Each structure stands twice: as C-alpha cells, then as structure tokens.
Amino acid sequence: MRLILIRHGQTPSNVEHFLDTAVPGPGLTELGLAQAAALPDALAGEPIDGVFASNLVRTQLTAGPLAAALGLPVEVRDGLREVSAGDLEMRNDRDAIVAYLKTIYSWVRGDLDVRMPGGPDGRETFDRFDAVIDELRASGLSNPVIVSHGAMIRAWSTARAANTPPDFIVENALSNTGVAVMESVDGDGDGDGGGDCERGSTGERGSWKLLTWMGEAVGGRDLRDHGEDGPAGEDVQL
C-alpha cells in the first residue's frame, strides 16, 4: 500500500506561530483555501482510492476539494489529529515551541515514555495514528490520501520508515500542503516496498519506506508560505 500524507493548508494560527492542536481548531486562511484548491491538479493521475482527514476542521477543509474532484467522501478519523501540545497549547514563544518539538524528537529517537508537558507520551501518540493505518490496510485500500498535520506527519514518517534516520525530522520541514509518500515494505523483498527490510507491523520501524518528501506547498511557488506555516512544520535546531 502507498500512503499520500498531506499537511493541511495554512491557518490563522500558523501565521501567528501558535501551538494550536485542540479540536476543532481554526479554519483556513485565504492562502490555505487556495492551497487546498490546488490539490486536485497536483495529484492528477494518482490512483487515489480513499480520502481521510483528522477530526480538526483545517484538515477536512483541505481534503474537501480533492475528495469532491474524485467523487469520494472525506472520511474523518480522530487518530489522524495533530500531536497534542498539552499545557503548551496556544503558546507561540520560543521556549514552548522548543519544548514541543524536543519532546517529539525524543519519541522519534525511541524514547516513547517522554510525555508532552500536560499531554500524551510517544506511545499513545503513535499508537492512535498506527491504528488508523492498520484499518486502511485491512480494508484493502492501495493508494489512500491522508490529510493530517505537520508534527504528526513528520514524526510518524521518520519513526516508521526504514530509510529515514532519526535526524530526518529535524532537517526536513513540512510546509502547509507539503506531501510525503510512503510505501509499505514487503517482507519478501519483491512486493510493495521491496528492499531488504523485514516487514513488521505498522507500529514498527522499517515497516514503511519513504518514497517522496515534498516539503513545500504543492501547486506552485505562489502557494508557498515559508515563515507563516507554523511551528509544527519547522526544522528548529535544538
């Protein structure tokens, strides 16, 4: 199975650099709506067989134009939501942003017991995302789109892909409507992901291969919002 993971379009909180992770969250800015509208053309030719979004408004608004163009519903899954900021919610100071990202970086390095201040630990966070991916695999989908969030996509992709070192999350930003394409690894080495990595469950490192990382907004230079895309997608050096 191939996964097309897309970060939502720009929100007002992104522009102000707030750690805004709670449900239902804000809608999209005018630029964010334009970014969402560009997705059908940007993904034209992809054999997409499902469109999924988190339970936050911004992902559903981003997924809407693509789903409408494909004649598919936007299917909402709570487990695709952003990494909770806990007690750091709605802060935009550097100390809070560094604490948020440092916690997530710890999870990617394997220390899943570290807890977000006033929030979940890494195991809880990855488990609920993994559960959705397991559902999609079990349903027989081959090329679904998942519209999720900057920190969640960066962390999960880095943690689950066989070909991404832990520092990948630090060195690779993901702007609004940036895209990551993942492929499941076939244990026989001649199927989905091929390669020489043993297939594991979704919740194991090496069960996926990162095929493509497009950190900028898809759809053209006019849709880029670097510097106004919020802290969840940034490559803050700690």
Buried (B, 14 or more C-beta within 10 A) or exposed (E): BBBBBBBBBBBBBBBEBBBBBEEEBBBBBEBBBBBBBBBBBBBEEBEBBBBBBBBBBBBBBBBBBBBEBBEBEBBBBEBBBBBBBBEBBEBBEEEBBBBBBEBBBBBBBEEBEBBBEEBBBBBEBBBBBBBBBBBBBEEEBBBBBBBBBBBBBBBBBBBBBBBBEBEBBBEBBBBBBBBBBBBBBBEEEEEBBEBEBEBBEBBBBBBBBBBEBBBBBBBEEEBBBEEBBBBBBBBBEE
